[in-house]
Structure formats: C-alpha cells, structure tokens
Amino acid sequence: MIEITQEDIQYAETLLLPEGNTFNGERRNIIKCLETKDIKACPGSGKTTTLLAKLAIITKKLPLDYNNGLCVLTHTNVAINEIKTKLGLMDRSFSGIQTIVVQSSHL
C-alpha cells in the first residue's frame, strides 16, 4: 500500500499550480485518499487539477504492488484529453503513463 505524504503534495503543487499557490485542505484530503471516490463539483472548481496531482504522485511511486495499475473514468472526452495532455507535459521523466487507463463513461 502506498502512502501520500505532505512532501508528495508539495511536489504536485510545484508541477501543477502557479508559484506560491497550494492545495487547500479539502483538495489535500482528496489527494491523500486512496479509496474509490466520486468527486462532484462545478466546472472550473479544480477537479481535474486535483486528479492530476494524485496521478502525478502515484505514478512517481510506480510500480505498484501486485502489478496493479490505475483506471481513471471521466464523464467527458474533454477531461480525458486534458488529463492525457497534462500528464505528458508535466514531467519528462513521467514513467507511469503507460500504467494509466483513462476513459469516459457515458451512462
């Protein structure tokens, strides 16, 4: 089982947020949570950025135990494209991108 530390969150903040900005307590709790969760919030509230922070941290800790990977389900193709684009641009040493499956779910 992996653990997400304060140092991990600071790493994600430097990758994703403008200089001097930090994640608030609610977003930090979401980033640290390793259970399946459904996050609901209005457009532009930071859901995708929070998800990207979690993905950046977890993939830094790859490989995961027992050959596990990550699956990200979104409700829109726009979110998929943003996630894939930002994952590729965040860090040239981003080695975990092949272990992440990102798909939309239209119910």
N, C-alpha and C positions, 0 to 999 in steps of 0.2 A: 504494500500500500504506500502510495506516495503522500508526502506532506507538502503543503504550500505554505511557505514562510513569509514573513514580512520582507525579507530580502528579495524573495521571488516577486512579490508585488511591486517593489521598488524597481526591479528590472523591467517589468512590464510597463510601468509608468514612464520610464525613460524611452521605451520603444514607441509608445502609442499616444502619449499626452504631450501637449505643449510644455515647454520648460517651465518649471515651477508649479505645475498643476499636479494634483494627486487624486486618487480614487477616494470617494467618501466611504463612510463606514458600511453603508448598505452594499455598495459595489465590492468592497473588500470581503464582506461575508459571502457574497455570491461567488467571487473568485476562489475563495478558500473551500467552498462546499464541494464535496466530491460525490454527492448523491445526484440522482436524476431529478431535475427541477424544470418546471415550466415558468419562464420569466415573462411576465406581461407588463408592458409599459407603453406609453405613447411614442409615436415616431420621433426620432431625434433625441431620445432620452439617454442613449448610451448603451443600449442592449448589445449591439454588435461589438462595440469597443470593449465592453466588459467580457464578452465571449472571446474575443481575440486575445485579451490579456490572459485568460485562463488557458487557451490553446498554446500561446507562446510559452507559458510556464510549464505546462505538462509536457510539451514536446522537447523542452530543454532537458527533461528528466528521462527521456526515452533511452533504451527500450523499456517498455512497461513489463511488469512481471507476467509470466504465463503467456507471453506472446499476444497480449491484449493490444487493442488499438482504440481509436476514438471514432465515434459516429456523431456528426452534427446534423440535426434536422431543422430546417427552417420552413417558414410558410411562403417565402418568396424567392424567386430566382435572383432578384436584386441583392438580397442578403448573401446568397451563395457567391455571386460574383465579387461582392465587396470582401467577403472573407477570404476567398482564394487569392484575390489581388493583393490584399494587405498582408497575408501570410507570406507571399512570395517576396514582398518588398521590405518586410520588417527587418530581416536579418539574413545576410548572405549565407550564414552557417546554419540556417534553419533546416535541420536534418530530418525532422519528423513529418514533413508534409506528405510523404508517401503513406504514412500510417493513419492519416485522417481522411475519412469519407464525409463529404459534405453534399447533402441532397435536400431538395424541397419536398414538402409533404402537402399535397392538395387533397383535403378530405371533403 
